[in-house]
Amino acid sequence: MTTQTTPVRSVSTLRSRFGTDAQRLDLALALLRGVVGLVFLAHGLQKLLVFSVGGTADAFAQMGVPLPPLTAPLVAFVELIGGAALISGFLTRLFAGLLAVDMLGATLLVHLKAGFFMPNGVEFTLTLLGVCLALVLLGGGRYAGDVLLRRD
C-alpha cells in the first residue's frame, strides 16, 4: 500500500505569492494605519459629537487630567485629525507622534492607576502608543499620502 503526500510548498513559494518583503511591509503599514486611524478618528468624533468638548473637559477634570478646558479640545482634535491623517497616510510621522504623546498622557494620567487589564487599565492605550511609535519610526509606507509629498 502506497501513501501519497500532499506536496508542501516552500516558504519562498508562499512569500513570492504575496510580493516582496518591501511590498508586504508597505501593505502591512497601510493596514495598520487604517485600523489605528479609524480607532482614533472614532474617539475624536466621540469626544466632539457625543460627549461634547464641555462634557469631555468635565470628564477630564474628574479623571485628574490637568487643564481640562485646554486639554479636552486639544485631545479631541488631535485624535480626530490624527486619525484621518493616519488613514490617508498624510503627515504620518507627525500625527503618529502627536497621537503617541496623547496615548502616553492617557496611560500615565488616567489608566495606570487601574493596572494593566481592561476595561480601565493600560493595555489599550499602551497598545496604541506602541503602534504610533512604530509608525513614527517606519512612516506610512508606499501606499500613504506622504508619497505624494515626496519629490524624487
N, C-alpha and C positions, 0 to 999 in steps of 0.2 A: 504494500500500500504506500503510495507516494503522497506527500503533503505538498500543497502549493502555498507559498507565502506571498503575501502582497508586497510588491517592491516598496521599500522605504525610500522616500525622496530625501535627498541630501539637504542639509541646511542651506547650502549655497543655492540649490534649485528653488527652494521656498523663498529665499531672500530676493532672488532675481525677479520673481513674480511681483514683488512689492516695490521694485525700484532699488535704487542705490541707497546706501546709508544716508547720504545727504538728502535725498528725496523723502525718505521715511522720517528723518528729523524735521524737515520743513512741514510735512503733513502732521506730525505729532504736535509741533508748535502751534499750528493753526487750530487743531482740535483743542489743545489746552487753552489757548487764548479765547476761543469761542465759548467754551463751557464756563471758565472762570469769569470771563467778561459778562456773561449772562447773569451769573450769580451776583456780581457787583452791581450791574445795571438794575436788577430787580430790587436789591436792598436800597439803592439810591432812590428809586421810584417810591418804594415803601416809605422811606423817611420823609419824602416831599409830599406825596399824594395821599397816603393812608394815614400816617401819624401827624403830618404837617410839620413844618420847621419848629413851630412853638411846642408841639407835643414831643418832638424829638429832643428839643432843648430841655423840657421838663424831665423826660426820662434820663437824659444825660446827667442832669443835676442829681437825681435820685441815685444814680449809679456812681457818683463821685467823679465824673469827668470834669476837668477844670474848664472854666469859662464857657458854660453851655450855650449862651446866646451866640457866641462866636464859633465854637466847635461844631454845633449841630448843623448849621447850613454848610459849613466848610466840608464836613464829612459827607453830607448828603450829596453835594455837588461833585466831590472827588469820586465817590462811588458811582454816581450816575454817568458823568463824563468819562471817567476812567474805565468803567465797564464798556461803554460804547467804543472807546479808543482801543481797548483790547480786542473786542470783537472785530473791528475793522482793521486792526493792526497799524493804526496811525499813532506815531509817537509812543510806541510800545514800551521802550525802556523808561521814558519819563513817567508815564502813567503807572506802569508796574511799580516803579519806585515810590510814587505817592501813595499807591494802594498798600504797599508794604509798610510804609510809615503808619497808615491808617490801621492796619491789622496789628502792628506792634503796639500801638496805643490801646486798641481794643483788648489785646491779650493781657497787657500789663495792668491797665486801669480797671478793667471790668471782669474778665474771665479767669484770671489767675487764682483769685481767691476761692473759686468754685472747684478747683482741682483740674484734672485732665479731661475727664469724660463729659460728653454731652448730657443734659441739654445746655448747661451753662458753663462748662469747663472750657479749656483752651484748645481742644482738639480741632475744632472747625477753624478758628482764627489762626491757629498755628499752621494748619494745612494751607490756608490761603496765603499766609505770609511766606511760606516756603515756595509756593508756586510763583508768587510775584517776584521773589528774589531770583528764582531760576530764569524768569523772563527778563529781568534786568540784565543778567549775565549773558543770556543767549540771544536776546532780541526776539522779534516776531517771526523770523523765518522768511523764506522766499514768497510765501503766499500772504504776506502782510502788506498793508497800505504803505508802510515805510519804504518799501521797494520803489514806489513811485516817486518818493522824495530824493532818492539817491541819484547822483549824477555819475554815470560810468563812462 
